[in-house]
Amino acid sequence: FRTLVYMINSWITCDSTPKQYVTKAPRNANIGVNNKTLARGTMSDPRKKYWQVRLKEVKKTLEENNFDVYIADNSSDVNDIVLKEIIPALKPQTVSWGGSITFTDVGLYDNLKDSREMKVLDTFDKKLSDTDKLEIRRQALLTDLFITGTNALTDTGKLVNLDMIGNRVAALTFGPKNVIVLISRNKVIADVD
């Protein structure tokens, strides 16, 4: 059982209108430069530097907990990593997913739903009845690869999940041979308090 975490160093939107996330570094954040450097404007993008450092620290924490972690700068990078590196290396025969806006927004759903290289258990198929969707969600727990998101990720490496049906949480803890958790940086929080 392997869980792969992809942290995306950009904002993910649910529609064509960008969301207005305002992220401020805490006053004591270690972003690798001093306040005088920031004040003079010699650093071109302090937010980018802040997120690079913060995601690198979270990556280290997750790796210490035996997660394989990749940081992608954008949706295209996520697709390249998943479709060109991870899936060919894992060679899954079956794939499915849990509810995740990040999964659909980065385009992985569109790239995987009609795959001919593996059996796809499409839990998003609108043509299915509620009973059939529930059965597919159960079968998805036995796939070779399950892709999902998380509600939050703490700086200490805790995944925080709330799940209406329970299939995402179940897949994270037991069932699929491999799990990919897609996390956009707006999901990274200091702690659960």
C-alpha positions as CSV (number, residue, x, y, z in Angstrom):
1,F,0.0,0.0,0.0
2,R,1.5,3.3,-1.1
3,T,0.1,6.8,-0.8
4,L,1.5,9.5,-3.1
5,V,0.8,13.1,-2.3
6,Y,0.9,15.8,-4.9
7,M,1.0,19.3,-3.6
8,I,0.2,21.9,-6.1
9,N,2.0,25.2,-5.8
10,S,-0.8,27.2,-7.3
11,W,-4.4,28.0,-6.7
12,I,-7.1,25.7,-8.0
13,T,-10.5,27.2,-9.1
14,C,-13.8,25.5,-9.4
15,D,-14.9,27.6,-12.4
16,S,-13.5,30.1,-14.8
17,T,-13.6,32.9,-12.2
18,P,-10.4,32.9,-10.1
19,K,-11.0,32.7,-6.4
20,Q,-9.6,35.5,-4.3
21,Y,-7.4,33.7,-1.8
22,V,-5.3,36.0,0.2
23,T,-2.4,34.3,1.8
24,K,-0.2,36.2,4.3
25,A,3.0,34.8,5.8
26,P,2.9,34.8,9.6
27,R,5.2,37.4,11.0
28,N,7.6,34.8,12.2
29,A,7.6,32.8,9.0
30,N,11.0,31.7,7.9
31,I,11.0,32.5,4.1
32,G,14.7,32.7,3.7
33,V,15.1,36.5,3.6
34,N,15.0,39.3,6.1
35,N,12.3,41.9,6.4
36,K,14.6,44.6,5.1
37,T,15.1,42.7,1.9
38,L,11.3,42.4,1.5
39,A,10.8,46.1,2.3
40,R,13.3,47.2,-0.4
41,G,11.5,45.1,-3.0
42,T,14.6,43.2,-4.0
43,M,12.7,39.9,-3.9
44,S,10.4,39.7,-7.0
45,D,7.7,37.5,-5.5
46,P,7.7,37.0,-1.7
47,R,4.5,34.9,-1.8
48,K,6.0,32.5,-4.2
49,K,9.1,32.2,-2.1
50,Y,7.0,31.7,1.0
51,W,5.0,28.9,-0.6
52,Q,8.1,27.2,-2.0
53,V,9.7,27.1,1.5
54,R,6.4,26.1,3.2
55,L,5.6,23.3,0.8
56,K,9.2,22.0,1.0
57,E,8.9,21.8,4.8
58,V,5.5,20.0,4.6
59,K,7.0,17.7,2.0
60,K,9.8,16.8,4.3
61,T,7.3,16.1,7.2
62,L,5.2,13.8,4.9
63,E,8.2,11.9,3.7
64,E,9.2,11.3,7.3
65,N,5.8,9.6,7.6
66,N,6.5,7.4,4.6
67,F,4.6,9.3,2.0
68,D,6.0,9.8,-1.5
69,V,5.5,13.5,-2.2
70,Y,5.7,15.5,-5.4
71,I,5.3,19.3,-5.8
72,A,3.8,20.5,-9.0
73,D,3.8,24.1,-10.1
74,N,0.6,23.9,-12.1
75,S,-2.1,21.6,-13.6
76,S,0.1,20.6,-16.5
77,D,2.8,19.5,-14.2
78,V,0.3,17.4,-12.2
79,N,-0.9,15.7,-15.4
80,D,2.7,15.0,-16.5
81,I,3.7,13.5,-13.2
82,V,0.6,11.4,-12.8
83,L,0.1,10.3,-16.4
84,K,3.7,10.0,-17.6
85,E,5.6,9.0,-14.5
86,I,3.4,7.5,-11.8
87,I,0.8,5.5,-13.7
88,P,3.4,3.9,-16.1
89,A,5.6,3.0,-13.0
90,L,2.6,1.5,-11.1
91,K,1.0,-0.2,-14.0
92,P,-2.5,-0.3,-12.4
93,Q,-5.1,-2.5,-14.0
94,T,-7.9,-0.6,-12.3
95,V,-8.4,3.0,-11.3
96,S,-11.1,5.1,-9.6
97,W,-11.5,8.3,-7.6
98,G,-13.3,9.9,-4.8
99,G,-14.9,13.3,-4.9
100,S,-12.3,16.0,-5.4
101,I,-12.6,19.3,-7.1
102,T,-8.8,19.5,-7.5
103,F,-8.9,16.2,-9.4
104,T,-11.4,17.6,-11.9
105,D,-9.9,21.1,-12.1
106,V,-6.4,19.9,-13.0
107,G,-7.9,17.9,-15.8
108,L,-7.0,14.4,-14.6
109,Y,-10.6,13.3,-14.6
110,D,-11.0,14.2,-18.3
111,N,-7.7,12.5,-19.1
112,L,-8.5,9.2,-17.3
113,K,-12.3,8.7,-17.6
114,D,-12.0,7.1,-21.0
115,S,-8.7,5.3,-20.5
116,R,-8.3,2.1,-22.6
117,E,-5.1,1.1,-20.7
118,M,-6.9,0.2,-17.5
119,K,-10.4,-0.5,-16.2
120,V,-12.0,2.7,-15.0
121,L,-14.6,2.7,-12.3
122,D,-16.1,6.1,-12.9
123,T,-17.8,7.3,-9.7
124,F,-18.7,10.6,-11.4
125,D,-20.8,9.0,-14.2
126,K,-24.1,11.0,-14.2
127,K,-25.8,8.2,-16.2
128,L,-25.7,5.8,-13.3
129,S,-28.4,5.4,-10.7
130,D,-27.6,6.3,-7.1
131,T,-27.6,2.5,-6.3
132,D,-25.1,1.9,-9.1
133,K,-22.9,4.8,-8.0
134,L,-22.8,3.4,-4.5
135,E,-21.8,-0.1,-5.8
136,I,-19.1,1.4,-7.9
137,R,-17.8,3.4,-4.9
138,R,-17.6,0.1,-3.0
139,Q,-15.7,-1.6,-5.9
140,A,-13.4,1.4,-6.1
141,L,-12.0,0.4,-2.7
142,L,-10.4,-2.6,-4.3
143,T,-8.7,-0.8,-7.2
144,D,-5.0,-0.7,-8.0
145,L,-5.1,3.1,-8.0
146,F,-7.4,5.5,-6.2
147,I,-7.2,9.3,-6.7
148,T,-8.7,11.7,-4.2
149,G,-8.2,15.0,-2.5
150,T,-8.2,16.0,1.2
151,N,-10.0,18.8,3.0
152,A,-6.8,20.1,4.7
153,L,-3.2,19.2,5.3
154,T,-1.4,20.5,8.5
155,D,2.1,21.7,8.6
156,T,2.8,18.6,10.8
157,G,1.6,16.3,8.0
158,K,-1.9,15.4,9.2
159,L,-4.5,14.9,6.5
160,V,-7.9,16.3,7.6
161,N,-10.9,14.7,6.0
162,L,-14.7,15.0,6.2
163,D,-16.6,12.7,4.0
164,M,-20.3,12.6,3.3
165,I,-20.3,9.0,2.0
166,G,-17.1,7.6,3.5
167,N,-15.5,6.2,0.4
168,R,-12.6,8.7,0.3
169,V,-11.7,8.2,4.0
170,A,-12.0,4.5,3.6
171,A,-9.7,4.5,0.5
172,L,-7.1,6.5,2.3
173,T,-6.9,4.0,5.2
174,F,-7.6,0.7,3.6
175,G,-8.3,-1.0,0.3
176,P,-6.7,0.4,-2.9
177,K,-3.1,-0.8,-3.6
178,N,-2.1,2.8,-4.3
179,V,-3.6,6.2,-3.4
180,I,-2.9,9.6,-4.9
181,V,-3.9,12.6,-2.8
182,L,-4.1,15.8,-4.7
183,I,-3.6,18.9,-2.5
184,S,-3.6,22.5,-3.7
185,R,-1.7,24.9,-1.5
186,N,-4.9,26.6,-0.3
187,K,-5.5,23.4,1.7
188,V,-2.3,23.7,3.8
189,I,-3.0,24.9,7.3
190,A,-0.9,25.4,10.4
191,D,-2.8,23.0,12.6
192,V,-6.3,21.5,13.2
193,D,-7.1,24.3,15.8
